[in-house]
Amino acid sequence: MTATHDHHPAAPPASAHDHSHCVSDALTRADSLCAERGARLTSLRRRVLELVWSGHRPRGAYAILEDLSQQDGKATAPLTVYRALEFLVEQGLVHRIESLNAYIGCAAPGATHSGQFLVCEGCGDAAEIDDSRIRAAIETAAAERGFRVQRPTVEVRGVCKACQEKHP
């Protein structure tokens, strides 16, 4: 990584990717970060984080709710899931992709960065990137207009390499 360009690469194609490592690493990082901060990662919050990380596609709150209800064999209150997601976003463990009203695991929790996402219109996968040049351009343009940036989230819709190869 260089000082001017930080990049968190997209996950490799599913055929070459053991996603269980992503989930395990995310949970381990979450445990450590929450312990350092004195934040309480309850079992429910941990389960919600695990469900968010269950794939590289952003997950909506109701899909997570449905999975929890199926796992528990009883209905889970929507407010419970929304509160867990709110906690995870506040702790920087997940990002909310506004255009999809869905959540995706953060590739670099604990590190200060802005949310920049490449969202595939074909398969629905999303990749988080963190390019300091994009962040700087947003901050500079905002400052020139007297605007204070609070959440510099950028979502770019397009087609991933795998989908391009399937449908040239």
N, C-alpha and C positions, 0 to 999 in steps of 0.2 A: 504494500500500500504506500502511496506517495502522499505528500502533504496536500496536494491539490486535487487528488482524485481517490476517493475511497469507494470501493465497490464490493457489495455483498452479492456474489454470483447467484444466479437462479439455480434451482436444483437440477441435477442431471435428468435425462429422460427416465421415466418410470421403469423401463426395462433394465436399466443399469443402476438403479437406486434402491438401497435398502432403507426405507423411510423410518423404520423402527429406531434407527440411530438418531434421526432428527428429533423424534418425539422424546426419546430418552435424554438427549442432550438438553432439550428445551426444559424439561422438568427438573433436571439437575441444576441448570442455570437459575431457574425460577426459585428453587429452594434456597440456593446460596444468596441470591439478590434480596429476597424477602427477609432472610435471616439477618443480613447486613443492615437492612433498613429498619428492622423491627416491625415489618409488615407481616400480617398473619395470612399465610397461604393455607387456607382451610382445605379440607379434603374435597369439598364441592368446587372451590376455585381451582384446585389442582386438576380435578376431573374435567372441568370446562376447558382449561388450558390444554389438556391432553386431547380433547375432542377438536379444539381449534387446530391443533397440530396434526390431526389425523390424516392430513393430505396437504398438498400445496395449493389447493383451491380454497378461496375464501369461504367461510361457513357463516350462514345466517343464524341468528339467535334461535329461531324456531327449529332449525335442523338440529342444533345442539340440544334444545329442549326435548325434542323427540327422541334423540339418542339416549339422553339421561333417563327419560321416562321408561324407555324400553329396557335399559340396563337395570333399573330399580324395580320394574314391574308395577309402578304406580306413577300417577301424574306428578310432574314437578311444576311448581308455580313459575310462570314466565318472569315475574319480577325477580325471583331468585337468580335466574340465569342472567338477566340484565344487570343485576347488581354485581354478580361475579365478573361479567365482561367489563363493567365499568372499573372495577378494581384492577383487572389485568391490564387495561389500557392505561390507567393512572400509574401503574408500576412499570410501564414500558415493555410489558411482556407480549402484548398483542397490539396490532394496529387495526383501526376501523377503516375499511375501504368504503368511503361515503357513497360513491356511485352505485355500489352493489348492496349497500346496507348490510355488509358482512364483515367478518373479522378474519385476520390472518396472523399467524405467529410472527413475532419480531425476530429477524435474523441476528440482531445485535443488541439484545437487551442490556441495559446498564450503560451503554455508550450513548453519548449525546449525538443525535442525528435527526434528520427530517425524514418524513415518510415519502419515499418516491417509489412508485409501483408500476410495473409493466403488467397489464392485465390482458390475457389472451381472449379474444372474442370467439375463438374456435373451441377450445377445451375448457376454458374457465380458470386455468392456472394463473397464479399471480406470482411475480418475483419482486422482491424488495431490492432496491439499489440505494446507495447513498453516495451520490456524487457531490462533492463539496463545491464544484463549479456551479451546479444547478442551485444549490442552497445559497451561494454567494450572489448569484444573479438575482434571485428572488429578494434577498435582503437589500441589495443595492437599489433595485427598482422600487421597492417599498419605501426605503429611506428617502429617496429622491422625491417621493410624493408625501412625505410626512406620515407614512403609514407604519404602524407597529405590527409586525408579524407575530401571531400567536401559535398557529398550527400550519407550518408550511408543507402541506401535503400535496403531492403531485401524482395524479393518476393518468397513465398513458395507456390508451386502448389500442390494441393491434392484434397481430397474429404471431404466435411463437414459432420457433424454428421447426419443432415437430409437426405442428399443424400445416406449416408451409410445405413441408416435405410430403405430407399425406395428400394435400390438395394444391399442387403447383399451379 
